[in-house]
């Protein structure tokens, strides 16, 4: 179906009017579009099949073109550095996820390999991420409680006889039917079963988003929402690590208000603090913070970042082992970390219905951080990434590792920044990092047996510096944009005080509510003419503007739709000083009184001269100092049915008072909406009298009209 070709005369000022001819657009039916896309996508040729495979595995495109001499040194250097950083972080973040350290190492290994094959970003580092680890840990803790396990039983980690099925000497074995685990399964076995089911579902959701191209969902996670969420979750992460810092055992809180409940329990049990853990934590935090500050200050001179975390872990492990801190001072340690790989196992599909909703925010947060980081570094280094392929990549970084006892992953900003600053050129660096983690998995893992948990907590807390420093930026945020600052604060405090998932949801909803409120009560203005020009501006904001004789120019800076039509009317009536409905009612009332007065005069009623003059004055309608209202529609992006009806009613009401309503600066979609709503009459005969390309054209049209005796014009 073709749109009709029409000629619209639009006056633009001193130059003569000229025809504006709309292009002819051929509208293709939805059925034809679907058929064309299906025909294109279902065609199977050798070339197409090759392109599909190479698009799905981008490594096949860039790896054959890899410039070894130019890139290998930077990739190896960044890969080794990230691998060294990954090992202590993986062990530390296992505390957040409520899982054994070995599972964190598995996760780091497989995520790097899969993203190397499927990712399109050259610099992003994918692996364990503190926020996702926290979200996984909250679900794991909840399911463990429902299964009847004791969350505070942390001593099982010390067992020397570590068994893969989780049935070590310090864990009570349960014959569970909850969640589909009918076989005898211990706490650790059940925990990783929950985590892998959750991870599989999160990856499945991410792949579905890629299939249906739902990447636009990430647009609703604004920078303010993501920053606020990260900061609020960081407060929860910090709170969860305090018990390890001071070596106390408190019940692990569940549900909403975890942060407050945990702090109450901490202060109640502060007298039980382990002095060895307190001293160790103080020393480790001092060393880590000092090293970070020095690294930030001299980062231009340092070619590679200082491996402070690894040094602290090595030294702390040696001190703990030879000082027998666990035996003498009862300091909690990491325990046995086995070598090698567990045989792959299907995720527990019977558990998935219990964690299906929990996987949704996990999936959204994971791909939102991954895509935003990919696009940020692609822009910085002048290359392109495919957002849809990034969703596939991060989705399979969750699906495939879930078969190998891994939990949720995404891109992480801190490691990505380190990766780019150490000379990373391609994702070959991810393979190098995976090799470093593999060496730990195969040979070095048992050496971390005596590592104190308080040291791991210190590493986690110091890594939160960047997120917690966001509080210092609040005044600057407020100065730049008050609404975005409010969104950040609401998201941050709801994530911390309620829960991470609810905080994210509240942040998104509140952000959208702010957008709605902005359009419900937008800025409005009356415009004046800039002297000796054809331009008009807000007379509230600018000095020395000339009022337009016999006309009011009203600007509405938002789309006109059902939610703000009443505000539009109130603003128009207030700024023009004339409500046509009330004015028409007053005139009718005055006409009625005038008729009654004439009847009384005809009956011979004697009225004194002064009283007669006062009565006549009251009966004369109020004189209006303008004959034309020009509505500047340059900021009106769209109209709905209610908006069209509102404009039609305004035009009708003001016409009854002999006041003409003109529209200026309408975009084509608004014009089409007005045409469909018959605003210009049948066949658009009055369009050239009601619609103008510029405000100045409308002003000139109003100025050239000749007023009649009755107040109308031609």
N, C-alpha and C positions, 0 to 999 in steps of 0.2 A: 504494500500500500504506500502511495506517495503522498507527501504533505503538499498542500496547495501552495503555489507560488503567489506571493503577494507583494505589493508595493506600499511601503509605509513612509509617509512624508514626515520628516522630522526636521524642524527648524533648529539650527545651531547658532543663531545670533545674527550678526550683520550680513553674513553670506546668504545667498538665496537658498530656499529649501531644495532638497534633492531627494531622489528616490532611494530607499533602502530596500533592496530586493533580497528576500530570504532564499537561501539555497534549497534545492530540492533534495530531500533525504529519502532514500529507499529503505523502508522498514522491512527487515527480514523477520519472518515468524520464528517463534521460539523452537518450533518443531524442525524447521530447516537448519537452525543453528546447531541443535543437538545432533541432527543427522550428519551435518558436515564434520562436527568434532568427532563423532563416533567413526565416521569413514576414515578420517585422518589418523585417529589413534589406533584403530583396529587393523590398519593396513600393515601387513607383515612382509617386509623386504629385508634383504641382508643388510643394507645400509641402515635402515631404521632400527633393526635389532642391535646392530653394533652401537648406534648412538644411544639407545636406551641403556645398554649395559655400561657404556662409558659415562653416561650421565649419572647412573646410579653408583658407580665406583669412580669418582673423579680422579683417583690416583692413577688410573690407566691413561689419563690424558697428560698429566704433568710429570709423572715419574720418568717416562722415556725421554723427556726433554730436560731432565735434571742436569744442571751445570755443576758437576762434582767439584771442580777446582774453585769455583766462586762461592759455593754454598756449604760445602761439607764441613768446613771448620766452624762456622757459625752454628750450624745445626747440631754438631756434636757437642760443642760447648754448652749451648742452651739446653740440650737434652740431658747432659750429665748434671747440670745445675738443678733443673727441675726434678730429675730423678732423686737427687739428694734431698731436695725439699719435700718431695712426695712421701718419702719413707717416714719421717717423724710425724708429718701431718696425718698420714693414713693411720698410724697407730693412735694418734691423739684423737682424731675424729671418731674412732670406734667408741669412745666414751659417749659421744653425743648420740650415736646411733643405737647404743645399748647392745653392741655386738662385739665379738672377739676381734682383736687386731688383725688376725689373718684375713678376715673377710674384707677389710679395708684395703689391704695389699692386693688381693685378687681384683677388687674393683678398679684400683688405679692401673693395674696391668692391662686388663681387657679393654677398658675405656680408651686408653691411648692407642691400642692396636686398631680398634674398630673405627675410631675417628680418623686415623691415618688413611684408612681405605675409603671412607665415605664422606669426610668433611670437605668443605670448599674453602674454609679459611686457612690461611697459611700460618697464623700466629696463635690462634686460640688454644688454650690448654684445657683439655677436658679431663675430669676426674672427680674425686670426692670434693664436695662443697659443703661448708659448714651449715648453711641454711637447710639444705636438703637432708643432711645427716640429722639435724635436729628434728625435722618433720618426720623422718623415718623412725627415729628413736621414740617419738611420742606415740606413734601408732604401735610400735613393738611393745612399749611399756603397757599400753592399754590392753592389748591382746594377751600379754603374759599375766596380767592381773585377772582377766576374765577366765584364763585357763587354770588359775589357782596357784601360780608360782609366786615366790617371794622375791620382789624386786630388790630388796636390800641384801640379798644373799650374794655378796661380791667375792666371797672367799673362794669360790669355785675356780677362780682364775689361777690360783696358786698351785693347783694340782699338777704334779709331775707326770701323772699318767693321763695325758690329754688324749681323749678318744674322739674320733670324728663324729660319732653319733651323739655326742654330748652327754653320755652317761658316765661321767667321771665320779670319783669317790665322794665328792662334796655336793653332788646334785641329786636330788630325789627324782627318781624316774616315775613318770605318770603314764598310765594307759589312757590316752586321750582320744576322745571322739570329737571334741570341739574343733571346728575348722577342718575336719576331715582327716586329722592326724590320728589314725586309729592304732598305729603301732606304738610301741614303747618309745617315748621321746623325752629327752631332758630339756632343761631350760634353754640352753644354747641352741640345741637342735630346733626347738619350737620358735625361738626368736629369729633365726635365719630363715625359717620357713615363712614366717610372716613378712620379713623384709623382701624376700625374693618374689613372693606373690604380689606385694605392693609395687615392686620395681617393674615386674612384667607388665602389670596393668598400666602403669604410668607410661612406659615405652609404647604400649599398644595404643593408648590415647594419642600420643605424639605422632605415631605413624598414621593414624586415622586423620589427624589434623592435616598432615601432609598430603594424604590422598584426596581429601575434600578441600584442600587449599584454605584452611581455616587459620592461616597465620595472622589474619587481621585481628584475631582475638588479643594478640600481644599489644595492639594499639591502645587498648583500654588500660594497659598497665603503663601509666605515664612515668616519667622519670621521678616525679615527686612520690608516686605510689611505691615504686621499686626501692627508692632510697629510704623512704619511711619504713617499709617492710623490713629491709635489711637492718636498719638501726634498731627497730623494735625487737626483731628476732635476736639481734646481738645481745641485747639486755637479758633476754631469756637464756641464751647460751652462757653468758657470763655468770648468771645466777646459778645455773646448773653445775658449774665447775667449782663453785666456792667450797662445797663440801669436800672435794678432793684437795683443794688448796690447804685446808686446815685439818684434814684427816678426821672428819666426824662422819657418823652414820646417821642419816635422817631418812624418814620415809619419802619415797619419790612421789611427788604430787601428780595428780591426774586431773583432767577436765580444765575448766576455765579458772583463771586467776592463779596459774602455777607460780608466777613470779612472786606474788605477795605471800602465798602459802609457804613457798620454799624459804623465803627470808625469815618468816616467823619461826619456822622450825630450826633454821640456822641459829638464831639468837637464843632459842630455848636450849639448844645443845652446845652452845659455844664453850661451856666449861669443860666439855669432853675433847677439846681440840688436841690433836697429836703434835707435841712440840717439835718433833723431828720433821714432820711435814710442813709445819709453819715456817721453820727456819729454811728448809730446802726451797719452799715456794718463794720466800723473800729474796733469797740469793738468785734463784733462776730468773725471776721477773726483773730484778735489777740488771742482771747481765743481758737479758734479751732486749729490754727497753733501751739500754745504753748502746748496744750494738745496732739496733734499728735506727736510733737517732744519728749515730755516727754514719751509718750507711746512707741515710737520707741526706745528710749534710755533705758528704763527699762522694755522692753517687756519680758525679761527673768524672771524678778521677779514678774510681774503681771500675775496672772492666767487667768484673763479675760480682754479684752480691755476696756478702759474707755468709757462709753456711753455718750461721750461729746456732740454729735449732739442732743440727746434727752434732755439732761440737758439744752443746749442752747435754744432749741425750747420751753421747758416748761417755762424757765425764761423769754424769749423774749415775749412769748404769755401773760404771766401775766403782764409784764411791759406795753405791748401795750394795754391790756384790761383796766387796772386800770389807766393808764396814758392817755387814749383816744387819742392815737397817730393818729388814722385815722381821727377823728373829728377835733382835734386841729391843727395838722400839715399836714393833707392831705396825710399821709403815706399810701401807697397801701398795703392792707392786703389780705389774702387768701380768706376770705369770708366764706359763709355757706358750710359746708360739711355734707350732710345728713347721716343718719344711715340706715342700712338695705341694701337689695339687689334690684336692678332693675330686673323686670321680663326678662328672656332671650328673645332674639330677633335674627332672622336670619340676618346675614350680608347682606348689600345691594349689591346684585349680579349685579345690573345694573351699579353700580359704578366701578366694578372690571376692566372693559376694560380700564378705565382711569388711573388706578394705577398698571396695570399688569407689566409694565417694572420697576416701582419703587420697586416692591416687590422682584425682582431678587437680587439686591445687599443686600437687607435686609435679604433675606433667606441665602445667601452665607456667609455674615458676622456673622449671628447668629449661624449657625452650625459650622463655622470654629473656632470661639472662644470656643464653647461648647466642640467640639471634642478635640481641643488642650489642654484645661484645664482638661478634663476627663483623657486623656492619661498621662498628666504630673503628676497628683496626683495619678493615678493608679501605675505609675512607682515608685513614691516616697514611697508609702505604700505597694508595692509588691502585687498587685492584678491585674486582667485583666478587661478591659471594651470592649464591642462590639461596634465598631464605627458605624456599620449600625443601631443597635438598638438605639444608641444615636441620630442618625438623626431622627428616628421615634419618639423618646421621645420629642425632641425639636420641631418637626413638630406638634405633637398633643398638646404641650404646647402653640402653637399659634392657631391651628384650633379650639379646644374646647373652650378656653376662648374668642375667637372672638364672640361667641354666647352670652357671658355674659358681653359685653361692655368693653373688655380688649384690650390692644395693644401689640406689639411685645416684646418678651422676649428672653433671652439667658443666658448662664452662665456668671458670672461676677467674675473677678479675685480677687478684693478687698474683697468681701464678702466670697469667697471661702477660701482665706487665713485666714480670721478671723474664719471661721467655723472650719478649721483644727486645728488652734492654740488653740481653746477653748475646744478641746477634742471630736470632732465629730467622731463617729464610723460608723454610718449608716445613711440612708436617713430618719430615724425616726425623726431626728432633723428638717427636712423640715416640717413635720406635726406639730411639736411644734411651729415653726416659723409661720405657717399658722394660728395656734390657736391664737397667739399673735395679728396678723393682724386682725383676725376675731373679737377679743375683741374691737379693735379700730373701726372696721366697725359697730359693733352693738351698742356700748355705748359711745366711747370716741371721735369720729370724730367731733361732733359739738364744742368741746372744743378748736379746732384749728382755730376758726373763726377769731380771732384778730391777728393771726400770720402774721407778716410783710413779704412781698415777698422778701425784701432785705435779710432777715435771710435765707430764702431758697436758694437764690442766693449764699450766703456765703458758705453754706454747699456744694453746687455743685462745686464751685471754689476750695475749700480746698480739695475736693475729687479728683481733677485733679492733685494733687501734683506729684503723681507717674508718670503719663504720661508726664507732663511738665519737669520733671527731666531728661527725656531721652536726652534732649539737652546737659546736662553735660557729657553724655556718648559718644558724637560724636567723640572727639579725640581718645578715646579708641577703638571705632568701626573702625575708620580710620586706626589705627595702626594694628588691627587684619585683616581687609579685606576692601580694598578701594572700591571695586565694591559694596559690600553690603551696605556700608555707602552711596554711591551715590544713590542706590535704596531707602534707607531710606529717604534721603533728598528729592528726587524727589517726593516720595509718600506723605511725610509730607507736603511739601509746596504746592503741587497741591491740596491736600485735604483741606488745609486751604484757599488758594487763589482762587481756582476755585470753587469746591464744593466737598462734601464728596463722592458722588457716582462717579463723574469723577476722583477724586483723587485715589479711589480704582482701577478703571479701568486703569488709567494711570500707577499706581504702578505695577499692574500685567503685563501689556504690556511691560513696561520698563524693568522689571525683566526678562521677556522672551527674550527681545531684547539683554540684556546683555549676556544671555546664548548663543544666536546665534552668537554674536560678539566674544565671547570667543572661539567658535568652528571655526569661520571664520578665525581668526588670532591667532591660538594657538602657543604654544611654540615649537620651533624646535631646534635641536642640532646635532652637529657632535660628535661622541663618540670616546674615546680613551680607550686603555686597561690598567686596573690596573695592575701594575707590578707583574709578576709571578702568575697571577690568571686567571681564565676563566671569569672574570667579566669586564664589560665595562661601562663607565660613561661619562657624559658631560664634554668635555675638556675645556669649557668656565667656568665651575663652580669649577673644581677640578685641583689641581696642580699635577705635576709629573706623568701625564698619558702618556703612550707610544703610539705613532702613529702606526697604523696597516699598514705594508708594502703592497703596491699595492692594497689597498682597502680603501673605504670611507664608514663609518657606519653612516647612517642618521636616526634620530628619529623624528617622527611626533606625537605630544601628543594630538590627537583628532581623532574622526571618520573622515573618508575620504568620503566626499559626494559632491554634486553639488555646494554647496555654498563656499567651501574652496579648491576645486581642483586647481584653479589657484594659490592660495597662496602656496599650496603644491609644485607645479611645480617651482614657482619662488624661494622658499626657497631652494629646492633641487639644482637648477642650481646655485644659489648664493653661497651656502656652499661648493659644490663640485668644483666650479670654472669652470664648463663646461656646456654650453647649447648645447645639441646634435644637435638641429635643426640648430643653427647658425654655429656650428663647421662643420656639414656636408655641409652646403652651402659654407663655406670658402674653404673646401677641394675640392669641385667641381670646384670652381672658380680658385683655384691654379692649379688643373689638366688641366683646359682649358688653362691657361696662359703658363703652362709648355709645352703643345702640340704646342702652337703658337711659343714659344721660340725655340723648336726643329725644327719646320719648317723653322724659320728664320735662324737657324744654318745650316740646310741642304742647304739653298740657298746661303750660303757663306758669311753670314753677319759677319763682323769682329768686335769682341767685345774684349775690353781690359781685361787683366786677372783679375784685381781687380773688375771691373764692372761685369764681368761674375760670380765671386764668390759671390758678393752681390746679384745678381739676383737669383742665385741658392739657397742662404740662405733664401730669401723671399718666394721662391716657396716650400720649405720643410714644411710639415704640422707640426703644433704645437705638441710637444711630451706631452702626458698625463702621469702623475705620478701614475696612478692607473688603474687597469684592472677590478675591481669589485666594485659594489655599493651594500651594504647590507642595506636594509630598516628594521629598528626595528619597528615591528607592535604591540608591546606589549600594546601600548596606543590606538590603533585603535580598537574601540569597534564595529564598523560596517562599511560596504561598501554599497553604492548604485550603480546604474548602471553607473553613471558618474565616481564614484571612481574606479570601475573595468576597465572601458575604459581607464582612466588615467594611471593606472598601466600597462595595456597592451601596451599603446602607449610609455610609458617610456621604457619598456623592448625592444620594437621594435627599438626605436630611438637610444638607447645606444648600442644595438647589432650591428647596422650598423657601429658603431665606434669601434667594437670589445671589447666592455665593457659589462660584464655580470651583470644583476640585480638579486639579491637574496632577498628572504623574510624570516624574522626570527620572532619567538615568536607570530605567528598568533593564535588567539583563534578559536575554532571550527566553530563558525558562520561565521567568516571571510573566513575560508577555504572553507566552503560550498558556500559562495557567489562567490569566485574565481573559484570554480569548475563549478558552473552554468554559469559563464561568459567565460568558455573555456580558462582560463588563463594558465592552465597546458597542453593544447593541448587535442586532442581527447583521451578518456579513461584514462586521467591523467597520460600519460606515462612519462612526464617530471617532475612529482611532486617531486620525490626524488632529482632532480637536482636544483630545484628552491625554495623549502620550507624546513625550518630547525627549529628544536625545540628550539634552543638557538642561540644567536649571535655567541658564540664561535664555535659552530658546523659549521655555515656558514663561519666563518673566516678560519677554518681548511680546509674546502672543497675548498675555493678559493686558499689557500696557496699550496695545494697539486696538483693543476692543472698545467700542463706543457704548457708553452707558445710556440706557433709555430712561424715560421719565419714571417708569415703574421700578427701576432698579435692575432690570435685566440688561443683557448686553448682546451685541451682535458681533 
